[in-house]
Each structure stands twice: as C-alpha cells, then as structure tokens.
Amino acid sequence: MTKSGSLYICGTPIGNLEDITLRVLRVLKEVDLIAAEDTRRTSRLLNYYQIKKPLKSYHEHNERECADKLLEEFKAGRDIALVSDAGMPGISDPGILIIRKAIKEGIPVIPVPGPTAAVSALVVSGISTERFVFEGFLPRKGKKRKERLQELRKEKRTTIFYESPQRIKQTLKELAEIIKGRKLALLRELTKVHEEKIYGSAREVLNQLVEREIKGELVVVLEGNKNYLEESGGWEEMELLEHLSLLIENGYSKKEAVKEVARLRKLPKSKVYKEAIKIDYIDSGYKV
C-alpha cells in the first residue's frame, strides 16, 4: 500500500523576500507540488530562490474543488506545500478547508512557521502584548459590522485586525465615535520599502490620513478597554451616576449604559434612567 503524502503549511514573506526560514526553503525544494493562492506571486518567490516545482492554484474561489483533488495527490503518496500570497495560510487566507479534510483523512499536517502580519504589527505597536485577540477583517457593512464594532468597544484584550485601504478611513471614523482615548496603531506595508507606523487615538490617526490616498496592506492594533466593568466587581464602591458616566466615557450610548448598569446592579431601568438624564453630553466628552 502506498504511504500517503504530507501537507506542509508554509509561512512565506509578508513583504521582504529575505523573511523566509531555511526550513521553508528546504520544504519547498523537497515537496512534489506547491499549492499557491496566487501562482504568479509564488512564482516570483520561487524564482528568487531558484526553486523549480509544479504549482497548483488554490484560492477562495476554487478551494472546495481543489481540496478534493489535492486529497487524491496525498493518497498517491505525494507531499504538498500550501502557501498563501503572504504569511501563514489559513490566517485570513485560504487553507482551513484542505487542512480539515487532511486531518479527517489521517494525512499528516505539518506546520512550517514563518512571518505573519498580525504578530509583526502587535510587537511594534507599543500596545500590550500580554493578552490579545485577532479579528481578521471586520464585516464590511450592515448589522454584523455594527455588532462587531460594539464588541471591540467592550473587549479588554488588545485587538488586532486587518483593513483595506478603501475602508480604513471609515473604520477609524467609526472607532473614534465609539471608542474614546484608547491607544491605536496603524501599521502599513510591514517589512516593505514604504513601511509606515502611525500611533495615537483613532481620531488622531484619522486626522493624519484625511488628505492622503492610502495604499498597501494595513494592520490595526487597538488597545483593550481597561475600564470595562464586569459582574466580577469593580463598580460596587461607585455611586450610580459615576458608574453610568464611566460606561458612557468608554463608548456606551446613554441607553446602553442604563441597560447595563440596571442589569449589573439589579435595579429597575426607570430608576437608573433618572440618574442618566443628569449627564450632559458635549462633543469633547461627558460632564456630570
């Protein structure tokens, strides 16, 4: 019986072609086939390192059909390397489907680590790396986008997400409206010739981009909400009005703050609302 081949998940450079490991280069030279998100981009990488191997297109539009064909290759004993345009396959890129199918069929799945834009951005953001969450791309519009942004407002961990040049200004505008005073870093074209880092609040970063045409790959790193109060404690010693003000300062609408405070304190919403109407909203913040 023919021994099945293995699937190698290979991390490739996110920009600078020198950011590739010796192990990835060895694997790419040794496998029987390379499944690539964009064969043209992968060809440039292979040509740079003088690697000649058959390439098969594997992207989001042919993933299901291609995954089944790759399974036949594995069963015939062939080793395959999976690469994306940049970084680790499966991280906001195609890959998870063939990985799941390979695992189900008992085919060895072997990680060959390499660069990833999310972690590279995090370590130069100046924002806490102790606990963080990766959000991929935010929903483009509609209810799902609004809900995701509200989740970011409450998230206590550092949040990393990708964004397109076409949507970055709108995203920063929305963040500036619901998240006030928290640190943010925008990392553009990491490891490339025009690498750029912009630090500040969402509003401060947006102000630097207003008159610019934005191009390239973008990563946003957002500081976690340090003041979000949960049921576990922290608000018990506060006055009711102070509790409301804190939530509003961290992006809650008055209605949402009333609902949350009433829930935590087990009070009628009507009673909490009577306190909330004392809060006077002004553009520069909230006054009690």
Secondary structure, DSSP 8 states (H G I E B T S, - for coil): ------EEEE-B-SS-TT---HHHHHHHHHSSEEEESSHHHHHHHHHHTT----EEE--TTTHHHHHHHHHHHHHTT--EEEE-SSBSTTSSSS-HHHHHHHHHTT--EEEE----HHHHHHHTS-S--SSEEEEEE---SHHHHHHHHHHHHH--SEEEEEE-TTTHHHHHHHHHHH--S--EEEEESTTSTT-EEEEE-HHHHHHHHTTS---S-EEEEE---TT--BTTBSSTTS-HHHHHHHHHHTT--HHHHHHHHHHHHT--HHHHHHHHTT-EEETTEEE-
